[in-house]
Amino acid sequence: MTRPFADHATPRDLPSIDRLLRAPGASEMTGIYGHSLATGALRAVLDETRAALLAGRAGPHQTPPAIPADETLVAEARERLEAMLTPTLRPVINATGIILHTNLGRAPLSDAAMTAMASVVLLMLTALCRGREVLISRGQLVEIGGGFRVPDVMEQSGAWLVEVGTTNRTHLRDYAGAVTADTAAILVVHHSNYKIVGFAGEPPLAELAALARERGLLLLYDQGSGAMLDTAPYGLEPEPAVPDGLAAGADVVAFSGDKLLGGPQAGILAGRAALIERARRHPLARAVRADKLALAALTATLDLYLTGRESDIPVWRMIARPLDEIAAEAERWARQLRDAGIDAATAPDVSYVGGGSLPGESLPTRVVAIHVPGADGGVDELAARLRARPLPVIARIHDDRLLLDPRTVRPGQSEAGPAAVMAVALGQ
């Protein structure tokens, strides 16, 4: 963007961030990109302008640049944000005549394209620790989903598993005493889908990071759930977030793209750039890489976090849904069913986060409880017939009643559930 020139402009003449946030166009920018990103972009533009002013005064034959108008600085900040958040995967018109064009993603996406979970823990261990020892607490030798167990994954990676501590308690000294010349890393696996309660304990991640630095080891952290937010404001138990692991000193953090991140099913590695690059260049990375659909969906999901729009992510919208809103919808459903002659009432219950995240965590909810008269097994038959519909309705059964929880019903589907129950119950 071309800037005007004038004499005697100095860095002291630069506007403040607060002033720029009140300038024309700033409100729209913060509405689109969020206050934090907008402020960061404005600060970067001011830093550049300050550097230009100082450089312009460095020589006697140079004319110092003027301070651009506030709206000009805001426009430059917005251009920065637009460039930063423009998706790298975009539709194109392939007029080359090359159907499987390497630079255009090879085969065009089909409606039947599927995403697959990248085995990032295996990639992390293979690329960074193959042929060497990796220390892990006995309390973390878990099955991480899909039948994959940590000892099996480590065996496939070519790293040597060294167990330390006990199932319920592992101390920092257990790790320190197990380090040898062959040790490459400490692996920490977060208990994202189970709990060890009672007389139990593990050293904090920051202490393990300090030990790893002292001994020249890597600290690898399988965070699991992909949480990016503080879960406490949502009424849930605290869950260590991915940024927390990085801030504590983990060299590489592995986590899921779905679960609490709320994106596509994929595995993600984050951490020190040099280590991520080693993993990216490893031959195994080609076999486990995410496809175009997963990358596009992941980019869109992370953009929502960047711009402060977490409420647009379905998993967090469901978690944060107010109880009074759920209760009102449950009562509306129950009333519709009763008007159709179906024995339905609302009742207090709980929703679960599930999905291998926040084990045992529940949220208060209000359900529609449907009583099915007749012989035993009537409620099972009703549930089976609902599952068999063109748009299946999946419900729970408790105390011989069919339970419908509005919390997890997506927008636009709220009428379909009661309608399906009425159609099945009335033999339609």
C-alpha positions in Angstrom: 0.0 0.0 0.0 1.5 3.4 -1.1 2.2 5.8 1.8 2.4 9.6 1.6 5.6 11.4 2.6 6.2 14.5 4.7 8.8 16.0 6.9 9.5 15.7 10.7 7.4 12.6 11.4 8.8 10.7 14.5 7.8 7.4 16.3 6.3 9.6 19.0 3.6 10.6 16.5 2.4 7.0 16.1 -1.2 6.4 17.4 -1.8 4.0 20.3 -3.4 0.6 19.8 -6.5 1.8 21.7 -6.9 4.7 19.3 -6.6 2.5 16.3 -9.2 0.1 17.7 -11.6 3.0 17.5 -10.6 4.0 14.0 -12.9 3.4 10.9 -12.9 -0.2 9.9 -11.4 -1.5 13.2 -14.8 -2.7 14.7 -15.5 -4.7 11.6 -12.0 -6.3 11.7 -12.3 -7.3 15.3 -15.7 -8.7 14.6 -14.4 -11.0 11.9 -11.0 -11.9 13.4 -11.4 -11.4 17.1 -9.8 -8.9 19.4 -6.6 -10.7 20.1 -5.7 -11.3 16.4 -6.7 -7.8 15.4 -4.6 -6.2 18.2 -1.6 -8.3 17.2 -1.9 -7.3 13.6 -2.2 -3.6 14.5 0.8 -3.9 16.7 2.8 -5.5 13.9 1.8 -2.6 11.5 2.9 0.0 14.1 6.2 -1.8 14.6 6.9 -1.7 10.9 5.9 1.9 10.6 8.2 2.8 13.6 11.1 1.0 11.9 10.4 2.9 8.6 10.5 6.2 10.5 13.7 5.4 12.2 15.3 4.2 8.9 14.1 7.2 7.1 15.9 9.5 9.5 19.2 7.5 9.2 20.6 9.5 6.2 20.7 13.2 5.4 19.5 12.6 1.8 16.5 10.4 2.8 13.0 11.9 3.2 11.3 10.5 6.4 8.0 8.8 5.7 4.8 10.3 7.2 2.6 8.6 9.7 -0.3 7.0 7.7 -3.8 7.9 8.6 -5.4 5.6 11.3 -7.8 4.0 8.8 -4.8 3.2 6.5 -3.0 1.4 9.4 -6.2 -0.5 10.2 -6.6 -1.5 6.5 -3.0 -2.7 6.4 -3.6 -4.8 9.6 -6.7 -6.3 8.0 -4.7 -7.2 4.8 -2.2 -9.0 7.1 -5.0 -11.0 8.7 -6.6 -11.9 5.4 -3.3 -13.1 4.1 -2.6 -15.1 7.2 -6.0 -16.9 7.3 -6.5 -17.5 3.6 -6.7 -21.3 3.3 -3.8 -22.9 1.5 -6.3 -25.5 0.1 -8.5 -23.6 -2.3 -10.7 -24.6 -5.3 -9.0 -24.1 -8.7 -9.9 -24.4 -12.4 -7.5 -27.0 -13.7 -7.2 -26.1 -17.4 -3.9 -27.8 -17.9 -5.3 -31.0 -19.3 -3.4 -32.9 -16.6 -6.1 -34.9 -14.7 -3.8 -36.1 -11.9 -1.8 -32.9 -11.5 0.8 -33.3 -8.7 0.8 -29.6 -7.8 -3.0 -29.5 -7.6 -3.4 -32.4 -5.2 -3.5 -35.2 -7.7 -7.0 -36.7 -7.9 -9.9 -34.3 -7.5 -11.9 -34.9 -4.3 -14.9 -37.3 -4.7 -18.0 -37.4 -2.6 -16.9 -40.8 -1.2 -13.5 -39.5 0.0 -12.7 -40.6 3.5 -10.3 -39.4 6.2 -8.1 -41.6 8.2 -6.4 -41.2 11.5 -2.6 -40.6 11.1 -0.6 -42.7 13.6 1.3 -39.7 14.9 2.6 -41.3 18.1 4.2 -44.0 15.9 5.6 -41.4 13.6 6.9 -39.4 16.5 8.7 -42.3 18.0 10.0 -43.7 14.8 11.4 -40.4 13.5 12.9 -39.3 16.7 13.8 -42.4 18.9 14.3 -45.4 16.6 16.9 -47.8 18.0 17.1 -46.0 21.4 15.4 -46.1 24.8 12.3 -44.2 25.7 11.2 -43.9 29.3 7.5 -44.2 30.3 5.6 -44.5 33.5 4.0 -47.9 34.1 0.8 -46.1 34.9 0.7 -44.8 31.3 1.1 -48.1 29.4 -2.4 -47.7 28.0 -4.5 -48.7 25.0 -4.9 -45.4 23.1 -7.8 -46.4 20.9 -8.4 -48.6 17.9 -6.7 -51.5 19.7 -3.3 -49.7 19.7 -1.4 -50.2 22.9 1.6 -48.1 23.8 4.0 -51.0 24.1 2.9 -52.3 20.7 3.3 -48.9 19.1 6.8 -48.5 20.6 7.8 -51.9 19.4 6.6 -51.0 15.8 8.6 -47.8 16.0 11.9 -49.5 16.7 12.3 -47.7 20.1 13.1 -49.6 23.2 10.5 -49.3 26.0 11.8 -48.7 29.5 9.2 -48.8 32.2 9.7 -46.6 35.3 7.8 -46.3 38.6 4.6 -48.3 39.4 1.1 -48.4 38.1 -0.2 -45.8 40.7 2.8 -43.7 41.6 5.9 -42.6 39.6 8.4 -40.1 40.9 10.9 -37.9 39.2 13.7 -39.9 40.7 12.3 -43.0 38.9 12.9 -41.3 35.6 16.3 -39.9 36.6 17.5 -43.2 37.8 16.6 -45.0 34.5 18.5 -42.6 32.1 21.4 -44.3 30.3 23.6 -43.3 27.4 21.1 -45.1 25.1 18.1 -43.0 26.3 16.6 -40.7 23.7 13.4 -39.4 25.3 10.8 -39.4 28.0 7.3 -40.2 26.8 4.3 -38.9 28.8 0.9 -40.2 27.9 -2.0 -38.1 29.3 -4.8 -40.0 31.0 -7.4 -38.6 28.6 -9.7 -41.6 28.7 -9.2 -43.1 32.2 -8.4 -42.1 35.7 -6.2 -43.5 38.5 -7.6 -42.3 41.8 -6.6 -42.7 45.4 -3.0 -43.2 46.3 -1.6 -42.1 43.0 0.7 -39.5 41.5 3.1 -38.5 38.7 5.6 -35.6 38.4 4.4 -32.5 36.6 5.2 -32.1 33.0 7.4 -29.0 33.8 9.6 -31.1 36.1 10.0 -33.8 33.5 10.9 -31.1 31.0 13.6 -29.7 33.3 15.0 -33.3 33.8 15.0 -33.9 30.0 16.9 -30.6 29.3 19.4 -31.5 32.1 20.1 -34.9 30.6 19.9 -33.9 26.9 16.7 -35.9 26.3 13.5 -35.1 24.4 10.2 -34.8 26.2 7.4 -36.2 24.1 3.9 -35.7 25.2 0.8 -37.6 24.0 -1.8 -35.1 25.1 -4.6 -37.1 23.4 -7.8 -35.1 23.5 -6.7 -32.0 21.6 -8.2 -29.6 24.1 -7.3 -26.0 23.2 -9.5 -24.3 25.8 -9.8 -24.1 29.5 -12.5 -26.6 30.3 -13.4 -25.2 33.8 -15.7 -22.4 32.5 -17.8 -25.1 30.8 -18.4 -26.8 34.1 -15.9 -29.6 33.4 -12.9 -30.8 35.3 -9.6 -29.1 34.3 -8.1 -30.8 31.2 -4.5 -30.0 30.3 -4.6 -28.2 27.0 -2.2 -28.5 24.1 -0.7 -25.0 24.6 -0.2 -25.9 28.3 2.0 -28.9 27.3 4.1 -26.8 25.0 4.4 -24.0 27.6 5.5 -26.6 30.2 8.5 -27.5 28.0 7.4 -30.5 25.9 9.5 -30.8 22.8 6.7 -32.4 20.8 3.0 -32.8 21.6 0.8 -35.3 19.8 -3.0 -34.9 19.9 -6.2 -35.8 18.1 -7.9 -33.6 15.5 -11.3 -34.7 16.6 -12.3 -35.3 20.2 -12.1 -32.0 22.1 -10.4 -30.1 19.3 -13.7 -30.7 17.4 -12.1 -31.1 13.9 -11.6 -34.0 11.6 -10.3 -37.4 12.6 -6.6 -37.0 12.3 -3.4 -37.0 14.4 -1.4 -33.8 14.9 2.2 -33.1 16.0 3.1 -29.7 17.4 6.4 -28.5 18.9 9.9 -27.5 18.1 10.2 -26.7 14.4 13.3 -28.8 13.8 11.8 -31.9 15.3 8.5 -31.5 13.4 10.5 -31.1 10.2 12.4 -34.4 11.0 9.1 -36.2 11.5 7.7 -34.6 8.3 10.6 -35.8 6.2 10.6 -39.3 7.6 9.5 -42.0 5.1 6.7 -43.1 7.4 5.1 -39.6 7.3 4.1 -40.3 3.7 2.2 -43.4 4.8 0.3 -41.7 7.6 -0.2 -38.3 6.2 -3.7 -36.7 6.4 -5.6 -36.2 3.1 -7.0 -33.1 1.5 -10.4 -33.3 3.3 -8.8 -33.7 6.7 -6.4 -30.7 6.1 -9.2 -28.5 4.8 -11.4 -29.4 7.8 -8.6 -28.9 10.3 -7.7 -25.5 8.8 -11.3 -24.4 9.1 -11.5 -25.6 12.7 -8.2 -24.0 13.9 -9.3 -20.7 12.2 -12.4 -20.7 14.5 -10.0 -20.9 17.6 -7.8 -18.2 16.2 -10.7 -15.8 15.6 -12.4 -16.5 19.0 -15.4 -18.4 17.5 -15.1 -21.6 19.5 -18.9 -21.6 19.9 -19.2 -22.4 16.2 -17.4 -25.7 16.8 -20.2 -28.3 17.3 -18.6 -30.1 20.2 -18.1 -26.9 22.2 -21.5 -25.6 21.3 -23.0 -28.8 22.7 -20.9 -28.6 25.9 -21.8 -25.0 26.5 -25.5 -25.3 25.7 -27.5 -23.7 28.6 -29.5 -26.1 30.7 -32.6 -23.9 30.5 -32.5 -24.0 26.7 -32.2 -27.8 26.8 -35.0 -28.1 29.2 -37.3 -25.9 27.1 -36.6 -28.0 24.0 -37.1 -31.2 26.0 -40.5 -30.0 27.2 -41.5 -29.0 23.7 -40.7 -32.4 22.4 -42.5 -34.1 25.3 -45.6 -32.0 24.7 -45.6 -32.9 21.0 -45.4 -36.6 21.8 -48.1 -36.4 24.4 -50.4 -34.6 22.0 -49.9 -37.6 19.7 -50.9 -40.0 22.4 -47.4 -41.1 23.4 -46.5 -41.4 27.1 -43.7 -38.9 27.4 -42.3 -36.7 30.2 -39.2 -34.7 30.9 -36.7 -35.8 33.5 -33.3 -34.6 34.9 -30.3 -36.6 33.6 -26.7 -36.2 32.6 -24.9 -35.9 29.3 -21.3 -37.2 28.9 -18.4 -35.8 27.0 -17.3 -39.3 25.9 -15.1 -40.0 22.9 -12.1 -41.0 25.0 -11.9 -37.5 26.6 -12.5 -36.3 30.1 -13.3 -39.7 31.6 -16.4 -39.8 33.7 -17.2 -36.1 33.1 -20.9 -35.4 32.9 -23.1 -32.3 32.4 -26.6 -31.8 33.8 -29.3 -32.1 31.2 -33.0 -32.6 30.7 -34.2 -35.6 28.7 -37.5 -36.7 27.2 -38.4 -40.1 28.8 -40.7 -42.2 26.7 -42.6 -45.1 28.3 -43.5 -47.9 25.9 -46.5 -50.0 27.0 -46.9 -53.7 26.4 -44.7 -56.7 26.7 -41.1 -56.7 27.8 -38.8 -55.6 25.0 -41.1 -53.0 23.6 -38.6 -50.2 24.3 -35.8 -52.2 22.7 -37.9 -52.6 19.6 -38.8 -48.9 19.5 -35.1 -48.0 19.7 -34.2 -50.5 17.0 -36.8 -49.2 14.6 -35.6 -45.6 15.2 -32.1 -46.7 14.3 -33.4 -48.3 11.1 -35.0 -45.1 9.8 -33.6 -43.3 6.7 -32.4 -40.6 9.1 -31.5 -42.8 12.1 -32.4 -41.6 15.6 -30.0 -42.9 18.2 -31.4 -42.9 21.8 -30.6 -44.3 25.2 -32.5 -46.8 27.2 -32.7 -46.6 31.0 -35.2 -48.2 33.4 -37.3 -49.5 30.5 -37.7 -46.0 29.1 -36.4 -44.5 25.9 -34.4 -41.3 26.6 -33.9 -38.5 24.1 -31.3 -35.8 25.1 -31.6 -32.5 23.1 -28.1 -31.4 24.0 -26.4 -33.4 21.2 -29.1 -32.9 18.5 -27.6 -30.6 15.8 -29.4 -27.4 14.7 -31.9 -28.2 12.0 -32.6 -31.7 13.4 -34.8 -30.7 16.4 -38.0 -31.4 14.6 -36.9 -34.7 13.1 -36.4 -36.6 16.4 -39.9 -36.3 17.8 -41.4 -36.8 14.3 -39.5 -40.0 14.0 -40.7 -41.3 17.4 -44.3 -40.4 16.5 -44.0 -42.1 13.1 -42.6 -45.3 14.6 -44.8 -45.4 17.7 -47.9 -44.9 15.6 -46.9 -47.5 13.0 -46.4 -45.0 10.1 
